[in-house]
């Protein structure tokens, strides 16, 4: 009789674990599909669109002000730039994507809070920081 009770309990627990696993998987799959749809909605820029932004001091200054008012409290930049192998276009588009959609590390999405021009200005400023152009003027 003990073996039969054990088998029933074991089967019940196994079914419960499988059910939980599939629920978690389903939740992650839905989140992934939603994220993929949002990624498709993000506007990507080509080099001919990015280059004028990176050379327009007024746009860079606006991005600098946005950085100081929105980003600085969480992202204090020191007099250094992370060494990443990304080209300007890829880095700029990554910044647009992260600012627009946020990330899973606590960065909120700003797609509802910033206008397209503000997103561009901020991404251009961050791209220039990476090139060590404005780093000393942040503080």
C-alpha positions in Angstrom: 0.0 0.0 0.0 2.9 2.4 0.8 4.3 2.0 -2.7 0.9 2.9 -4.3 0.6 6.1 -2.2 4.2 7.1 -3.1 3.4 6.5 -6.8 0.3 8.7 -6.6 2.1 11.5 -4.7 5.1 11.3 -7.0 2.9 11.4 -10.1 0.9 14.4 -8.7 4.0 16.3 -7.9 5.5 15.5 -11.3 2.4 16.8 -13.0 2.4 19.9 -10.9 6.1 20.6 -11.7 5.5 20.1 -15.4 2.4 22.4 -15.3 4.5 25.2 -13.6 7.3 24.7 -16.1 5.0 25.1 -19.0 3.3 28.2 -17.5 6.7 29.9 -16.9 7.8 28.9 -20.5 4.5 30.3 -21.9 5.0 33.5 -20.0 8.5 33.9 -21.3 7.5 33.1 -24.8 4.7 35.7 -24.7 7.2 38.3 -23.4 9.7 37.4 -26.1 7.1 37.8 -28.9 6.0 41.1 -27.4 9.6 42.3 -27.3 10.3 41.2 -30.9 7.2 43.2 -32.0 8.4 46.3 -30.2 11.9 45.9 -31.7 10.3 45.9 -35.2 8.6 49.2 -34.4 11.9 50.9 -33.5 13.1 53.1 -36.3 16.7 52.3 -37.4 18.9 54.9 -38.9 21.4 54.6 -41.7 24.8 56.4 -41.8 23.6 59.2 -43.9 21.0 60.1 -41.3 23.3 59.7 -38.3 26.3 61.7 -39.6 24.5 65.1 -39.6 23.2 64.5 -36.1 26.8 63.8 -34.8 28.1 67.0 -36.4 25.3 69.3 -35.3 26.4 71.0 -32.0 23.0 72.3 -31.2 21.5 68.8 -31.4 24.4 67.4 -29.3 23.9 70.2 -26.7 20.2 69.3 -26.5 21.2 65.6 -26.0 23.6 66.7 -23.3 20.9 68.6 -21.5 18.6 65.6 -21.8 21.3 63.4 -20.4 21.9 65.6 -17.4 18.1 65.9 -16.7 17.0 62.3 -17.3 20.0 59.9 -17.3 22.6 61.4 -15.0 21.0 60.2 -11.8 21.5 56.6 -12.8 24.3 56.8 -15.3 27.1 58.9 -13.9 29.7 59.1 -16.6 33.3 59.4 -15.6 36.1 60.7 -17.8 36.2 57.4 -19.7 34.3 55.7 -22.5 33.6 52.0 -22.7 35.6 50.3 -25.4 33.1 48.6 -27.6 33.8 47.3 -31.1 30.6 48.7 -32.5 30.6 51.2 -35.4 28.8 54.5 -35.1 25.7 53.3 -36.9 25.3 50.2 -34.8 26.0 52.0 -31.5 23.6 54.9 -32.4 20.8 52.4 -33.3 21.5 50.4 -30.0 21.1 53.6 -28.0 17.8 54.4 -29.9 16.6 50.9 -29.1 17.6 51.0 -25.4 16.2 54.5 -24.8 13.0 53.7 -26.6 12.3 50.2 -25.1 14.3 50.1 -21.9 16.0 46.9 -20.9 15.6 44.1 -18.4 18.3 45.6 -16.1 16.0 48.3 -14.8 16.2 50.9 -17.5 12.7 52.2 -18.2 11.3 52.7 -21.7 11.1 56.3 -22.8 9.1 55.8 -26.0 6.1 57.5 -24.4 8.1 60.2 -22.7 10.4 61.6 -25.4 9.8 62.9 -28.9 11.6 61.5 -31.8 14.0 64.5 -32.0 14.8 64.1 -28.3 15.6 60.4 -28.8 17.9 61.3 -31.7 19.6 64.1 -29.8 20.2 61.8 -26.8 21.5 58.9 -28.9 23.7 61.3 -30.9 25.1 62.7 -27.6 25.8 59.3 -26.2 27.5 58.2 -29.5 29.7 61.3 -29.3 30.6 60.5 -25.7 31.8 57.2 -26.8 34.1 59.0 -29.2 35.4 61.0 -26.2 34.1 64.2 -27.7 32.0 65.7 -24.8 33.2 63.6 -21.9 34.8 66.4 -19.9 31.8 68.7 -20.3 29.3 66.4 -18.6 30.1 67.7 -15.1 
